Amino acid sequence: MSNALLSLVGRVLLAAVFIPAGLQKFGAIEGTAGYISSVGLPAGTALAWAAAIFEVVAGIAILIGFQTKWVAIALAAFCVFTGLVFHGGADQMQQIMMFKNIGLAGGFLALAASGAGAWSVDAKRGLAAA
């Protein structure tokens, strides 16, 4: 397989986690706000909207390979933060979810380091491996 194809498939799979999650939050913003508030964070509704918007916009940016380095770094930080804050409990399923988030963060850091690949908006702008 070519590197361009592998980069594209990797971006599609990473984006597939965040775009639907963000869209789902738009349909259940109060539930998301309640979950955010349940861990002691203030302004649950504002953070719920911010998370929904961030997940969709960042997911689309990763999907098309736009500003990939910076978006991937932001998503890595988001994954670590949400993993530790929302999934740091002693329950085994929460531990699995936390390490899933940590693993996603690693994937995003690798993407930030390698760039979006040849089949991306960044490549068209000369930024694919920047």
Salt bridges, closest charged atoms under 4 A:
GLU55 OE2 - LYS25 NZ 3.16
ASP122 OD1 - ARG125 NH1 3.93
